[in-house]
């Protein structure tokens, strides 16, 4: 099953981080907004990161479901590359709001 055909699930932690890092929004409204970006093909996946619209998420997927586990928000840099650097250097990255 293709990414855009799978059922979308947003974990509580991801929803809370979205509201903190991007904007307060209702859960149903966020789910519809994210699904709309996915339907429109506004998705970039790399490693365990996915950019949907202009927001970066960490996700996992199985045969039927895409689960967004945390939200990093809008970024000025390439999140997958930053996380690879952070892991390689045993360091931390500071999130900067766009």
LODO-543519 format. One line per 10 residues: their letters; for each residue x, y, z of N, C-alpha, C, O. Coordinates in steps of 0.2 Angstrom, whole numbers. Layout:
N
a) X,Y,Z,X,Y,Z,X,Y,Z,X,Y,Z  ... $
This chain:
98
xxxxxxxxxx) 4,-6,0,0,0,0,4,6,0,9,7,4  3,11,-4,7,17,-5,6,22,2,1,21,5  11,26,3,11,30,9,4,34,9,1,34,15  2,37,4,-4,41,4,-11,38,4,-16,41,6  -10,31,4,-16,27,4,-17,24,11,-23,21,13  -12,25,15,-13,22,22,-17,26,27,-17,32,26  -19,23,32,-23,27,37,-18,31,41,-12,29,43  -19,37,43,-15,42,46,-17,42,54,-23,42,56  -12,41,58,-13,42,65,-8,47,68,-2,46,66  -10,51,72,-6,56,75,-6,55,83,-11,56,86 $
xxxxxxxxxx) 0,53,86,0,51,93,-1,58,97,1,63,94  -3,57,103,-4,62,108,3,67,108,2,73,108  8,64,109,15,67,109,16,72,103,18,77,104  15,69,97,15,73,91,11,78,91,12,84,89  4,77,93,-1,83,93,1,88,98,1,94,96  4,86,104,6,91,109,12,95,106,12,102,107  16,92,103,22,96,100,20,100,94,23,106,94  16,98,90,13,102,85,10,109,88,12,114,86  6,108,93,3,114,96,8,118,99,7,124,99  13,115,102,18,119,105,23,123,100,25,129,101 $
xxxxxxxxxx) 25,119,95,30,122,90,27,125,84,31,129,81  21,124,82,19,127,76,13,131,78,13,137,77  7,129,80,1,133,82,-4,128,85,-4,122,84  -7,131,90,-13,127,93,-18,126,88,-20,130,84  -21,120,88,-26,118,83,-30,112,86,-27,108,90  -36,111,84,-40,105,86,-37,99,83,-34,99,77  -38,93,86,-35,87,83,-38,85,77,-34,83,72  -45,86,76,-48,84,70,-46,88,64,-45,86,59  -45,95,66,-43,99,61,-36,98,58,-34,98,52  -31,96,63,-24,95,61,-24,88,57,-20,88,52 $
xxxxxxxxxx) -28,83,59,-28,77,55,-30,78,48,-27,76,43  -35,82,47,-38,84,40,-33,88,36,-32,87,30  -29,93,40,-24,97,37,-18,93,34,-16,93,28  -16,88,38,-11,84,36,-13,79,31,-9,78,26  -19,76,31,-21,72,26,-22,75,19,-20,73,14  -24,82,19,-24,86,13,-17,87,10,-17,86,4  -12,88,14,-5,89,11,-3,82,8,0,82,3  -5,77,12,-3,70,9,-6,69,2,-3,67,-2  -13,70,2,-16,69,-4,-14,73,-10,-14,71,-16  -11,79,-8,-9,84,-13,-1,82,-15,1,85,-20 $
xxxxxxxxxx) 1,77,-12,8,75,-13,14,79,-10,19,79,-12  12,84,-6,17,88,-2,20,85,3,19,86,9  24,79,2,27,75,6,34,74,4,36,72,-2  39,74,9,46,72,8,48,67,13,48,69,19  49,61,12,52,56,17,59,54,16,61,54,11  62,54,22,69,52,22,71,50,29,69,53,34  74,44,29,75,40,35,69,39,39,64,37,36  69,41,45,62,41,49,59,48,50,55,49,54  61,52,45,58,59,45,53,60,39,54,57,34  48,64,40,44,65,35,42,73,35,40,75,41 $
xxxxxxxxxx) 43,76,30,40,83,29,34,83,26,33,81,20  28,85,29,22,86,27,20,93,27,19,96,32  19,96,21,18,103,20,25,106,22,30,104,18  25,110,26,31,113,28,33,111,36,37,115,39  30,106,38,31,104,45,35,97,45,33,92,41  40,96,49,44,90,50,41,86,55,40,88,61  41,79,54,38,74,59,43,68,59,47,67,54  43,65,65,46,58,65,40,53,64,35,54,67  41,48,60,35,43,59,38,36,59,44,35,58  33,32,59,34,25,57,28,23,54,23,26,54 $
xxxxxxxxxx) 29,17,50,23,15,46,23,7,46,28,4,47  17,4,45,17,-3,44,13,-4,37,12,1,33  10,-10,36,6,-11,30,0,-6,29,-2,-5,23  -3,-4,34,-9,-1,34,-9,6,37,-14,10,35  -5,8,41,-5,14,45,2,18,44,7,15,45  1,25,44,7,29,45,5,33,52,0,36,53  10,32,56,10,35,63,15,41,64,21,39,64  12,47,65,17,52,67,18,52,74,13,53,78  24,51,76,26,50,83,28,57,87,27,57,93  31,61,83,33,68,86,33,73,81,34,71,75 $
xxxxxxxxxx) 33,79,83,33,85,78,39,89,79,39,91,85  43,91,75,49,95,75,47,102,73,50,107,75  41,103,70,39,110,68,42,112,61,44,108,57  41,118,60,44,121,54,52,123,55,53,125,60  56,121,50,63,121,51,66,125,45,63,125,40  71,128,47,75,132,42,81,127,39,84,129,34  81,121,41,87,117,39,84,110,38,78,109,39  88,106,35,86,99,33,86,95,39,92,93,41  80,93,42,80,89,48,84,82,47,87,81,52  83,78,42,86,72,42,94,73,42,97,69,46 $
xxxxxxxxxx) 96,77,39,104,79,39,106,81,46,111,79,48  102,85,49,104,88,56,104,82,61,108,82,65  99,77,60,98,72,65,104,67,64,107,64,68  106,66,57,112,62,56,118,65,59,122,61,62  119,71,58,125,75,61,125,74,69,130,73,72  119,75,72,118,75,79,120,68,81,124,67,86  118,63,78,120,56,80,127,54,79,130,51,84  130,57,74,137,55,72,141,59,77,147,56,79  139,65,80,144,69,84,142,68,91,144,72,96  137,64,93,134,63,100,133,70,103,135,71,108 $
xxxxxxxx) 129,74,99,128,81,101,120,82,101,116,77,100  118,88,102,111,90,102,110,95,97,114,99,95  104,95,94,102,101,90,97,105,93,93,103,97  97,112,92,93,116,95,88,118,89,89,120,84  81,117,91,76,119,87,75,126,86,75,130,91  75,129,80,74,136,79,67,137,75,67,134,70  63,141,78,56,142,74,58,146,68,62,150,68  54,144,63,54,148,56,50,154,57,50,158,52 $
